[in-house]
Amino acid sequence: MAAQSDPAQPERAQPEPAQCQPALTEPTPRVHASFVEAVREYRAEGRYLRLDPAQLADPDQFRRYLDFLRADARRGVIRFRVPQTNLWLVQGDEYLGRLSIRHRLTRRLRVKGGHIGYDVRPSCRRRGHATLMLRLSLPLAHQLGIDPALITCDDTNVASRRVIEANGGRPASASASDGILRFWVPTSPPSAK
């Protein structure tokens, strides 16, 4: 006998198939068109001005850009920069945002930048993607020997502050006299008690 639904109980939404869930991944050509559109969105905000969407629309140029991002994780490949792992949050063939895990801190990164930096493309903000990206990245930072991770944001960036705090961030200092908030975020899994 088939089960009947109870009109007094709201219907539960069926979980989406796993392939439809956002995933943190290495930069991938699968989201090429969506990434180029995201660069246009960022540029409309005055950001990512060094990236040219017209150039990146060319598959060969885009492939070179992906190679550059992957090489960024190897020590000494890019002069005057610490190695960093670049990851993208994607859902199917849609680019949602990016995250970088810097493998070590310099004096400058201790002030602004920290171990982990992230941003979500403008058309995909306010949907929890930044919180998800940061949560998914913490075990990877731990595998790189980072614990805790220093994460910074401007003191006026309430959304980023909430993302950091939602992932266990605790203030690294009592005040932000320079306009930068600094947080320590644990990367190790919580111990079973």
Secondary structure as UniProt FT lines:
FT   TURN            7..8
FT   HELIX           18..20
FT   STRAND          23..25
FT   HELIX           29..31
FT   HELIX           32..44
FT   TURN            45..46
FT   TURN            49..50
FT   HELIX           53..56
FT   HELIX           59..71
FT   TURN            72..73
FT   TURN            75..76
FT   TURN            79..80
FT   STRAND          84..91
FT   TURN            92..93
FT   STRAND          94..102
FT   HELIX           107..111
FT   TURN            112..113
FT   STRAND          116..120
FT   HELIX           122..124
FT   HELIX           129..143
FT   TURN            144..145
FT   STRAND          149..154
FT   TURN            155..156
FT   HELIX           158..166
FT   TURN            167..168
FT   STRAND          170..171
FT   TURN            177..178
FT   STRAND          180..185
//
